[in-house]
Amino acid sequence: MNDYYERLLADPTSFHDACYDDGFRLSIEQIERLHLEGARKRFAELRPGLSVLDKLAHEQGIDAIGKIDDIAPLLFPHTVYKSYSISYLERARFDKLTKWLAGLTTTDISNVDASGIVSIDDWLDLLDAETPLTVAHTSGTTGKLSFVPRTKIQWRQTIVHSAIILRDWWGPGTGPDILANKMPIIIPGYRYGAAAQQRGNGIQIELYAGGQDNALFMYPDSRFSADVASLAGRLRAAEARGEAGIGDIPPVLLERRDALLALEKRRPEDVRHFFAEAQRRFGGKDVYVTAMWAILFDWAEEGLKRGIKGIFGPGSVLLTGGGRKGKEMPDDWRDQVLEFLGFDNFYEMYATSEMMGLCMMCENGNYHVPPIIVPFLLDPETGRPLPRKDGTTGRFAGLDLMPQTYWAGLITGDEVTISGWQTPCACGRTGPHVVPPVRRYSEKEGGDDRIVCAGAPEAHDRALEFLAELSM
């Protein structure tokens, strides 16, 4: 265990392919030292090459990390990843969007000429082709998608890391080793796209399934379009303001919107085909399924209506999370999903798209924070860090020590309670853990989620203004 601990101290990315269970056998003293030394290491490495972090540190008067709470004023609000001007999308100024993104990563993307790009999808494809980045976007209710500048190497590490979790979460080697023993992949969604849910699909097919012939998607030839997601958000925002629309919509977006509408019309047929293919190709076999609970419930509800259940083998595995996601579901929704799938071996997580680490749920229903994520609870009124005391509730924030090319210090929109600092979880795992429920401040405050940062709040405003100026 000491050798394992020393490896993490020297290089937090060694956690990617280490025995996952070992990370929850460290002492609190070891975890706290790992947090402090890891934070110092990432700050010292990233500040010189990450202009927005350097600007924020300068504004906050922080030149070194003396204690763990010194990190709190340097945590980005999650909105930083969509802090560009919406006009960049409306006017197809992807050259400016590229300059903005360059301020959030140490990866050199100065060679990219995006001046002729007219859509988000094409811009993301250009970055894929010409840079080490594989940028992921998250959904945006206002049309402003968040763009996370993860690298191709980091995506591969993420997929390997997920497989190690499945293998070792319940103890070393107790779960399926899908890197060594390939399993069919079943995903009730899109094969292609740059949303966080699709970005790792190709690597999973390679590393988990061993090839495309061993994978099944609801939409195997279709792409989840970033442009359509952005357009939908902008239309919703306009409607909320009492406006009829958003003006002229470029023809390329109309084409993609029309294609998606046509896909939705075909959805009942596609669902039937998906059911038939799942049973024909993989019925009774042990498979790997991954999707959010809300999506799985839609699939299960439709299948159970048709009298279809127990599709896959008892040795199958499900990686999931997300809870209800605001969707109305019956109290027994988990039971319905598992009845439909035919197995009960599931791994549930709490995670953010900006961080590489996952907080897995234990048998007691708690989400365990891996030792390479430095967790914080912030006072929602002041933004200051709350004491590391069991049972404390506040706004969740964290610094993921694994990304080496962007600052994964993030303030979320989630209200959570954390324990584990003084007393381990009843499951026996050490370290901090999130005690459900997790809820959004936007839901609690009736739609308002104003994030207050620690330190001097205006320093964050100036850092974001600086980031915007980089793209001018």
Secondary structure, DSSP 8 states (H G I E B T S, - for coil): -HHHHHHHHH-GGGGGGS-GGGGGSS-HHHHHHHHHHHHHHHHHHHGGG-HHHHHHHHHHT-SS--SGGGGGGG-EEGGGGG-S-THHHHTT-HHHHHHHHHTT-SS--TT---TT--SHHHHHHHHHHHSSB--EEE--TTS--EEE--BHHHHHHHHHHHHHHHHHTTSTT-S--TTTS---EEEEEEEEESBHHHHTHHHHIIIIISSGGGEEEEEEEEEE-HHHHHHHHHHHHHHHTT-S--S---HHHHHHHHHHHHHHHTHHHHHHHHHHHHHHHHTTS--EEE--HHHHHHHHHHHHHTT----S-TT-EEEEE-TTTT----TTHHHHHHHHHT---EEEEE--TT-S--EEE-TTS-EE--TTEEEEEE-TTT--B----TTEEEEEEEEESS-SSS--EEEEEEEEEEE-SSS--TTS--S-EEEEEEEEHHHHTTT------SS-HHHHHHHHHHHHHHT-
